[in-house]
Amino acid sequence: MFTKIAVALDESPEAERALVVAIQLSKSLGAHLQAVTVMADLPPYTAFAAAADPSILGTLSGDRFAFYERFQADARSLALREGIELSTDLLDGEKVDAIIAFVHQHQIDLLVIGLHHRSLRVSRLWSTVYALAQDIPCSMLGVH
């Protein structure tokens, strides 16, 4: 049924729960598992720092990339402890568009996402989930 599973991974506890579920599903189904992380943009105030020191943008971008590399390495370690090899991808861009493009490119059968609850970001969450559901060419599993 599902041979290629992807999990949308960010720094939230909900995404971590989604990763745990995706690992278990992958293990049960013998499916290939991939994690996709869309890197957050640098905060707008970095423009002020760049005005003072133009080299700071390179440093901040490098730190941002290193953070996400460590983040994904931790996810790979968690999966490996369960006997699952996790492929990871870091993406730039708008979250929904980047995930949809990833799903198309990798021919994903199931996308596992963490659902936020009781959060001030509820409206943003539901618009992301809704936008993904409208255009994603595969099944989605939301994990609380």
Secondary structure as the mmCIF struct_conf table of DSSP 4:
data_model
#
loop_
_struct_conf.conf_type_id
_struct_conf.id
_struct_conf.beg_label_comp_id
_struct_conf.beg_label_asym_id
_struct_conf.beg_label_seq_id
_struct_conf.end_label_comp_id
_struct_conf.end_label_asym_id
_struct_conf.end_label_seq_id
STRN STRN1 LYS A 4 ALA A 8
BEND BEND1 GLU A 11 SER A 12
HELX_RH_AL_P HELX_RH_AL_P1 PRO A 13 LEU A 29
TURN_TY1_P TURN_TY1_P1 GLY A 30 GLY A 30
STRN STRN2 HIS A 32 VAL A 38
HELX_LH_PP_P HELX_LH_PP_P1 MET A 39 PRO A 43
TURN_TY1_P TURN_TY1_P2 PRO A 44 TYR A 45
HELX_RH_AL_P HELX_RH_AL_P2 THR A 46 ALA A 52
TURN_TY1_P TURN_TY1_P3 PRO A 54 SER A 55
HELX_RH_AL_P HELX_RH_AL_P3 ILE A 56 ARG A 81
TURN_TY1_P TURN_TY1_P4 GLU A 82 GLY A 83
STRN STRN3 LEU A 86 LEU A 91
BEND BEND2 GLY A 93 GLY A 93
HELX_RH_AL_P HELX_RH_AL_P4 LYS A 95 HIS A 106
TURN_TY1_P TURN_TY1_P5 GLN A 107 GLN A 107
BEND BEND3 ASP A 109 ASP A 109
STRN STRN4 LEU A 110 GLY A 114
HELX_LH_PP_P HELX_LH_PP_P2 LEU A 115 HIS A 116
BEND BEND4 ARG A 118 ARG A 118
TURN_TY1_P TURN_TY1_P6 LEU A 120 ARG A 121
HELX_RH_AL_P HELX_RH_AL_P5 VAL A 122 ASP A 135
BEND BEND5 PRO A 137 CYS A 138
STRN STRN5 SER A 139 VAL A 143
#
